[in-house]
Amino acid sequence: MKLVFAVVQQEDAAQTVQALSSNGISVTRFNSSGGFLQQGNATLLIGVDEEKVEQVVSLIRENCRERNRYLTPMPPMVEPGEFFMPYPVEVQVGGATVFVVNVESFEKL
């Protein structure tokens, strides 16, 4: 038994959950936020037999895409008399971060 943790962008979460559910894979979703960009994410918890891990990862890969966003960086501490001009910076966001861990015990109550 394996537990798959997938952190996906909020925009991709619904279609990813739908794709997993349509393939008979149970998934639990909860909202989360990223540390660097503070963007909305969803964390998916998926418990599956080891032989289904590749299918799960494949479905996540098919439904989560990368995008480019323009973000204005946070200004540094500006000393009196200094001037900070923030310019938007293009960053790549999206895709998914997937962790697969062993499950020592599993009980459905």
N, C-alpha and C positions, 0 to 999 in steps of 0.2 A: 504494500500500500504506500502511496506517495501523496504528499500534500503540495499542491502548486499554489504559490502566492504570485499573483500578477498585478503589478501596478500599471494602470493604463490611464490615458487622458480621459477626462469626463466626456468629451465628444465621442469617444470610441466605446465607452462602457456599455451602453444599451445594446448596440449591434453585436458586441462580443458576447454578452450574456445570452442574447437571443440565439446566436450561432451555437454556443455551447449547449444550451437547453434543447435546441432542435436536434442535436446529435445525442440526446439522452444523457448528457453530463450535467450533474447537479452543481450549482455554483452559488456561493454567498457573496454578495456585494456590499461594501460599505464605502462611504465617501472619505476621502483623505486629501491632504494637500502636500505639494512638493516643498522641499526645503529651500532650494536655490531660487526658483522663480515664484514660489508661493502660488502656483497654479492649481486649479481644481483637478483632482485625480479620483479614481475609484480603485480600491484594492479588492481583487477577486480572490476568494479562497475556494479551491477545488480539490476535493479528495477523490483520487482515482486509483485503480489498480495499475501496477507498473507498466503493463503493456499498452495502456491508453495515454501515457504521458506524451508521446510523440504526437498523437492526434490532438490533444489539448493545446500543446505548444503551436502546432500548425494552425489551428483555428484562431488562436490569439494573434499569430503573425499575419494571417489573412485579414483580420478585422481592425488592426491597430496600425495607423500610418503616421509617418513623421510629417511635420508641417514647419513652415518658417513663420516666425512672429517677430514683430518689431517691439522692443521694450525699451523704456527709458531707464537707464541705470540710476540707482539711488546716489544722490550727491555725497561726496565725502565731507568730513567736517571742514567747513570753510572758515578760515581765519578772517578777522575784520580786514577789509581792504582787498580781499581776494574775490575773484569772480569765477563762478562755475557755470558753464553752458552745457546743459544736458542735451545730448543728441541720441535719437533712437538707435539701438543696436539690433541688428538682425541675429536671431538665435534659432537654432533648430530644436523643436520640441516634439514630443509625441513618441510613437512607437510603444513599446512596453518593456518593463523590467520584470523578468520572470525568475522566481526561485523555486527549485524543486527540492523538497526535503523528505527524508524517510519518516514514516509513521510507525512508531513502535507498537501502538495499540489503537484500535478503532472500535467504537461501540455505537450503534444506532439505537437510541432509546425512544 
